[in-house]
Amino acid sequence: IDALHREAEQVAAQIAPLCAPLAEVMKLGRLRYHAAADKLARSFQDAIAAQGWPAEGRLRAVDVFDRLVEPLRKAGQKVAIFWIDALRFDLAVPLEAALAARHKTKLDLACGQWPGITAVGMAALLPGASASFELTKEGDLIVPVVNGRRIDSAKARAEALAAHIGKDRTKVLDLDAVASGKLGDVEALEVLAVKTTDIDSLGENNPDYFLHLIPDILRKIELAVHQLADAGFQHAVIAT
């Protein structure tokens, strides 16, 4: 239903301004979508209250690096990990389909780390998080701690990655740079992290405009994977 709503909004934007009957249809569609999303969210919250979180038997966000990236790195493979803030599952579906045209792909889900805010979710994707992830309260702020290190910024995440792998064997680049082929020297790298907060920031600050930009953002991720494959990376883990 999220995907259908998004597609409807994108088509409506392409043919705007809408004539009166279509405008009424879109208004009704939005109301129904919001009602359905609210019902689903409340049901989800009730299920979590009853059964706990993360869901039993599911991969956790804090396991992503240690279970999916670290074994490949230790086997001598060059790995890119994408830190894509707020990449919803319904966005991952078309992204996986696009990537499958050129690469061997697998789509899976992981239970996010709560509370679902950027600082917490991104820190959960760092090496060592599966065994050492903690949350601390500093005034009104929630600050993640991984391997005893405060992870309160993008810089701190990059430093934590370098501390684990080695300063000369890893680096962090923005998605825009990687998609346009601005990689720099990656020959000695074992792990390259690719980051973007575009989906999250646009969704919060300009949700109507954001829906129209989603195809462009997904295309950038696809292009970045192609660029890294051409640069000698053998695996990409796209996480959120």
C-alpha positions as a LaTeX table, in Angstrom:
\begin{tabular}{lrrr}
\hline
Residue & $x$ (\AA) & $y$ (\AA) & $z$ (\AA) \\
\hline
Ile1 & 0.00 & 0.00 & 0.00 \\
Asp2 & 2.95 & 2.36 & 0.60 \\
Ala3 & 4.25 & 1.65 & $-2.89$ \\
Leu4 & 0.83 & 2.20 & $-4.50$ \\
His5 & 0.35 & 5.47 & $-2.63$ \\
Arg6 & 3.78 & 6.67 & $-3.69$ \\
Glu7 & 3.16 & 5.79 & $-7.34$ \\
Ala8 & $-0.21$ & 7.55 & $-7.31$ \\
Glu9 & 1.36 & 10.72 & $-5.92$ \\
Gln10 & 4.13 & 10.62 & $-8.50$ \\
Val11 & 1.64 & 10.29 & $-11.37$ \\
Ala12 & $-0.53$ & 13.05 & $-9.92$ \\
Ala13 & 2.51 & 15.35 & $-9.82$ \\
Gln14 & 3.35 & 14.58 & $-13.43$ \\
Ile15 & $-0.13$ & 15.51 & $-14.72$ \\
Ala16 & $-0.78$ & 18.44 & $-12.34$ \\
Pro17 & $-2.84$ & 20.56 & $-12.16$ \\
Leu18 & $-5.50$ & 17.93 & $-11.64$ \\
Cys19 & $-8.99$ & 18.45 & $-12.99$ \\
Ala20 & $-11.78$ & 18.48 & $-10.39$ \\
Pro21 & $-12.77$ & 14.78 & $-10.60$ \\
Leu22 & $-9.15$ & 13.61 & $-10.35$ \\
Ala23 & $-8.46$ & 16.02 & $-7.50$ \\
Glu24 & $-11.38$ & 14.49 & $-5.59$ \\
Val25 & $-10.09$ & 10.98 & $-6.29$ \\
Met26 & $-6.62$ & 11.90 & $-5.00$ \\
Lys27 & $-8.09$ & 13.54 & $-1.90$ \\
Leu28 & $-10.09$ & 10.40 & $-1.12$ \\
Gly29 & $-7.06$ & 8.20 & $-1.82$ \\
Arg30 & $-4.92$ & 10.18 & 0.60 \\
Leu31 & $-7.53$ & 9.98 & 3.33 \\
Arg32 & $-7.87$ & 6.21 & 2.88 \\
Tyr33 & $-4.11$ & 5.74 & 2.80 \\
His34 & $-3.56$ & 7.72 & 5.99 \\
Ala35 & $-6.33$ & 5.81 & 7.74 \\
Ala36 & $-4.85$ & 2.47 & 6.65 \\
Ala37 & $-1.33$ & 3.51 & 7.68 \\
Asp38 & $-2.61$ & 4.63 & 11.09 \\
Lys39 & $-4.45$ & 1.35 & 11.63 \\
Leu40 & $-1.38$ & $-0.66$ & 10.65 \\
Ala41 & 0.91 & 1.37 & 12.94 \\
Arg42 & $-1.41$ & 0.91 & 15.91 \\
Ser43 & $-1.68$ & $-2.83$ & 15.26 \\
Phe44 & 2.10 & $-3.03$ & 15.00 \\
Gln45 & 2.53 & $-1.22$ & 18.31 \\
Asp46 & 0.05 & $-3.55$ & 20.00 \\
Ala47 & 1.93 & $-6.57$ & 18.65 \\
Ile48 & 5.25 & $-5.22$ & 19.94 \\
Ala49 & 3.73 & $-4.55$ & 23.37 \\
Ala50 & 2.49 & $-8.14$ & 23.47 \\
Gln51 & 5.45 & $-9.98$ & 21.92 \\
Gly52 & 8.50 & $-7.74$ & 22.35 \\
Trp53 & 11.12 & $-6.49$ & 19.94 \\
Pro54 & 13.08 & $-7.43$ & 17.88 \\
Ala55 & 10.95 & $-10.12$ & 16.31 \\
Glu56 & 12.11 & $-13.61$ & 17.21 \\
Gly57 & 14.24 & $-15.30$ & 14.57 \\
Arg58 & 14.84 & $-12.12$ & 12.54 \\
Leu59 & 18.12 & $-10.43$ & 11.78 \\
Arg60 & 18.69 & $-7.34$ & 13.94 \\
Ala61 & 20.13 & $-4.10$ & 12.63 \\
Val62 & 22.99 & $-4.44$ & 15.12 \\
Asp63 & 23.90 & $-7.77$ & 13.48 \\
Val64 & 24.22 & $-6.40$ & 9.94 \\
Phe65 & 27.90 & $-5.50$ & 9.97 \\
Asp66 & 29.14 & $-8.37$ & 12.10 \\
Arg67 & 27.19 & $-11.06$ & 10.24 \\
Leu68 & 27.08 & $-9.75$ & 6.66 \\
Val69 & 30.13 & $-7.51$ & 6.19 \\
Glu70 & 32.81 & $-8.76$ & 8.58 \\
Pro71 & 32.99 & $-12.37$ & 7.27 \\
Leu72 & 33.46 & $-11.11$ & 3.71 \\
Arg73 & 36.15 & $-8.66$ & 4.79 \\
Lys74 & 38.03 & $-11.32$ & 6.71 \\
Ala75 & 37.89 & $-13.55$ & 3.63 \\
Gly76 & 39.75 & $-10.88$ & 1.67 \\
Gln77 & 36.76 & $-9.51$ & $-0.23$ \\
Lys78 & 36.29 & $-5.80$ & $-0.91$ \\
Val79 & 32.95 & $-4.73$ & 0.56 \\
Ala80 & 30.87 & $-1.56$ & 0.35 \\
Ile81 & 28.29 & $-0.92$ & 3.03 \\
Phe82 & 25.61 & 1.63 & 2.25 \\
Trp83 & 24.19 & 3.59 & 5.19 \\
Ile84 & 20.89 & 4.78 & 3.68 \\
Asp85 & 18.86 & 6.67 & 6.24 \\
Ala86 & 15.13 & 5.75 & 6.15 \\
Leu87 & 15.26 & 3.35 & 3.19 \\
Arg88 & 11.82 & 1.78 & 3.63 \\
Phe89 & 11.24 & $-1.81$ & 2.61 \\
Asp90 & 8.84 & $-0.77$ & $-0.16$ \\
Leu91 & 11.68 & 1.32 & $-1.63$ \\
Ala92 & 14.13 & $-1.57$ & $-1.34$ \\
Val93 & 11.88 & $-3.75$ & $-3.52$ \\
Pro94 & 12.24 & $-1.70$ & $-6.77$ \\
Leu95 & 15.88 & $-0.99$ & $-5.95$ \\
Glu96 & 16.63 & $-4.71$ & $-5.72$ \\
Ala97 & 14.78 & $-5.32$ & $-8.99$ \\
Ala98 & 16.86 & $-2.67$ & $-10.76$ \\
Leu99 & 20.15 & $-4.00$ & $-9.36$ \\
Ala100 & 19.26 & $-7.58$ & $-10.31$ \\
Ala101 & 19.55 & $-6.67$ & $-13.98$ \\
Arg102 & 23.34 & $-6.53$ & $-13.57$ \\
His103 & 24.22 & $-8.08$ & $-10.19$ \\
Lys104 & 23.38 & $-11.13$ & $-8.12$ \\
Thr105 & 21.06 & $-9.78$ & $-5.42$ \\
Lys106 & 19.23 & $-10.84$ & $-2.30$ \\
Leu107 & 16.56 & $-8.84$ & $-0.47$ \\
Asp108 & 16.10 & $-9.42$ & 3.24 \\
Leu109 & 14.82 & $-7.52$ & 6.24 \\
Ala110 & 16.27 & $-6.64$ & 9.61 \\
Cys111 & 14.58 & $-5.39$ & 12.76 \\
Gly112 & 15.59 & $-1.78$ & 13.31 \\
Gln113 & 17.10 & $-0.56$ & 16.55 \\
Trp114 & 14.71 & 1.50 & 18.63 \\
Pro115 & 14.13 & 4.37 & 19.11 \\
Gly116 & 13.92 & 4.82 & 15.34 \\
Ile117 & 15.96 & 8.01 & 14.96 \\
Thr118 & 18.95 & 8.60 & 12.69 \\
Ala119 & 21.63 & 8.70 & 15.39 \\
Val120 & 20.50 & 5.38 & 16.85 \\
Gly121 & 19.79 & 3.59 & 13.58 \\
Met122 & 23.09 & 4.53 & 11.97 \\
Ala123 & 25.17 & 3.61 & 15.03 \\
Ala124 & 23.49 & 0.19 & 15.05 \\
Leu125 & 25.14 & $-0.56$ & 11.69 \\
Leu126 & 28.69 & $-0.18$ & 13.01 \\
Pro127 & 31.13 & $-3.06$ & 13.61 \\
Gly128 & 30.84 & $-4.57$ & 17.07 \\
Ala129 & 27.28 & $-3.33$ & 17.60 \\
Ser130 & 25.87 & $-6.84$ & 17.93 \\
Ala131 & 27.71 & $-7.37$ & 21.22 \\
Ser132 & 28.31 & $-3.87$ & 22.57 \\
Phe133 & 25.47 & $-1.55$ & 21.50 \\
Glu134 & 24.16 & 0.64 & 24.33 \\
Leu135 & 22.06 & 3.77 & 24.71 \\
Thr136 & 22.90 & 6.53 & 27.16 \\
Lys137 & 20.92 & 9.61 & 28.16 \\
Glu138 & 22.69 & 12.96 & 28.20 \\
Gly139 & 20.15 & 15.60 & 29.17 \\
Asp140 & 17.44 & 15.39 & 26.53 \\
Leu141 & 19.70 & 13.56 & 24.09 \\
Ile142 & 19.88 & 9.82 & 23.45 \\
Val143 & 23.48 & 8.92 & 22.60 \\
Pro144 & 24.46 & 5.47 & 21.25 \\
Val145 & 27.61 & 3.80 & 22.49 \\
Val146 & 29.39 & 1.08 & 20.48 \\
Asn147 & 32.54 & $-0.63$ & 21.76 \\
Gly148 & 32.63 & 1.93 & 24.57 \\
Arg149 & 32.77 & 4.82 & 22.07 \\
Arg150 & 30.17 & 7.63 & 21.94 \\
Ile151 & 28.60 & 7.69 & 18.49 \\
Asp152 & 26.97 & 11.10 & 18.29 \\
Ser153 & 27.74 & 12.23 & 14.73 \\
Ala154 & 28.68 & 11.15 & 11.21 \\
Lys155 & 32.30 & 11.91 & 12.10 \\
Ala156 & 32.11 & 9.59 & 15.10 \\
Arg157 & 30.72 & 6.80 & 12.90 \\
Ala158 & 33.61 & 7.22 & 10.46 \\
Glu159 & 36.12 & 7.16 & 13.32 \\
Ala160 & 34.56 & 4.01 & 14.78 \\
Leu161 & 34.80 & 2.28 & 11.40 \\
Ala162 & 38.44 & 3.31 & 11.01 \\
Ala163 & 39.27 & 2.17 & 14.57 \\
His164 & 37.96 & $-1.31$ & 13.75 \\
Ile165 & 39.34 & $-1.81$ & 10.25 \\
Gly166 & 42.31 & 0.54 & 10.05 \\
Lys167 & 42.55 & 4.15 & 8.97 \\
Asp168 & 44.15 & 3.33 & 5.61 \\
Arg169 & 41.82 & 0.42 & 4.84 \\
Thr170 & 38.45 & 2.15 & 5.05 \\
Lys171 & 36.76 & 5.47 & 4.38 \\
Val172 & 33.30 & 7.04 & 4.23 \\
Leu173 & 31.96 & 8.82 & 1.15 \\
Asp174 & 28.70 & 10.57 & 0.33 \\
Leu175 & 26.32 & 8.83 & $-2.04$ \\
Asp176 & 26.42 & 11.72 & $-4.54$ \\
Ala177 & 30.18 & 11.42 & $-4.86$ \\
Val178 & 30.15 & 7.66 & $-5.37$ \\
Ala179 & 27.27 & 7.77 & $-7.87$ \\
Ser180 & 29.21 & 10.28 & $-9.97$ \\
Gly181 & 32.38 & 8.16 & $-9.83$ \\
Lys182 & 34.35 & 10.42 & $-7.46$ \\
Leu183 & 35.87 & 7.58 & $-5.44$ \\
Gly184 & 39.46 & 8.66 & $-5.10$ \\
Asp185 & 42.02 & 5.91 & $-4.42$ \\
Val186 & 40.16 & 2.78 & $-3.27$ \\
Glu187 & 42.78 & 0.19 & $-4.13$ \\
Ala188 & 43.83 & $-0.49$ & $-0.52$ \\
Leu189 & 40.35 & $-0.30$ & 0.98 \\
Glu190 & 38.74 & $-3.33$ & 2.59 \\
Val191 & 35.44 & $-1.61$ & 3.45 \\
Leu192 & 33.96 & 1.54 & 1.94 \\
Ala193 & 30.95 & 3.11 & 3.65 \\
Val194 & 28.55 & 5.12 & 1.47 \\
Lys195 & 26.20 & 7.44 & 3.35 \\
Thr196 & 23.15 & 9.58 & 2.64 \\
Thr197 & 20.35 & 11.09 & 4.69 \\
Asp198 & 18.42 & 12.41 & 1.66 \\
Ile199 & 15.35 & 10.21 & 2.14 \\
Asp200 & 15.03 & 11.03 & 5.82 \\
Ser201 & 15.68 & 14.77 & 5.57 \\
Leu202 & 13.44 & 15.29 & 2.54 \\
Gly203 & 10.70 & 13.14 & 4.07 \\
Glu204 & 10.72 & 15.22 & 7.24 \\
Asn205 & 11.13 & 18.67 & 5.74 \\
Asn206 & 9.29 & 18.46 & 2.41 \\
Pro207 & 7.23 & 15.26 & 2.25 \\
Asp208 & 5.15 & 16.19 & $-0.80$ \\
Tyr209 & 8.19 & 17.15 & $-2.89$ \\
Phe210 & 10.12 & 14.16 & $-1.56$ \\
Leu211 & 7.75 & 11.63 & $-3.13$ \\
His212 & 8.64 & 12.94 & $-6.57$ \\
Leu213 & 12.39 & 12.62 & $-5.90$ \\
Ile214 & 12.39 & 8.99 & $-4.74$ \\
Pro215 & 13.10 & 7.50 & $-8.20$ \\
Asp216 & 16.14 & 9.80 & $-8.53$ \\
Ile217 & 17.49 & 8.78 & $-5.12$ \\
Leu218 & 17.06 & 5.07 & $-5.88$ \\
Arg219 & 18.77 & 5.60 & $-9.23$ \\
Lys220 & 21.74 & 7.20 & $-7.45$ \\
Ile221 & 22.09 & 4.14 & $-5.22$ \\
Glu222 & 21.96 & 1.91 & $-8.29$ \\
Leu223 & 24.62 & 3.99 & $-10.07$ \\
Ala224 & 26.83 & 3.93 & $-6.97$ \\
Val225 & 26.71 & 0.13 & $-6.86$ \\
His226 & 27.70 & 0.00 & $-10.55$ \\
Gln227 & 30.59 & 2.40 & $-9.95$ \\
Leu228 & 31.90 & 0.33 & $-7.05$ \\
Ala229 & 31.61 & $-2.92$ & $-8.96$ \\
Asp230 & 33.64 & $-1.38$ & $-11.77$ \\
Ala231 & 36.20 & $-0.21$ & $-9.17$ \\
Gly232 & 36.77 & $-3.77$ & $-7.93$ \\
Phe233 & 34.35 & $-4.11$ & $-5.02$ \\
Gln234 & 32.90 & $-7.61$ & $-4.92$ \\
His235 & 30.01 & $-7.08$ & $-2.49$ \\
Ala236 & 27.64 & $-4.31$ & $-1.49$ \\
Val237 & 25.44 & $-4.43$ & 1.60 \\
Ile238 & 22.70 & $-1.80$ & 1.43 \\
Ala239 & 21.40 & $-1.22$ & 4.93 \\
Thr240 & 19.07 & 1.27 & 6.57 \\
\hline
\end{tabular}
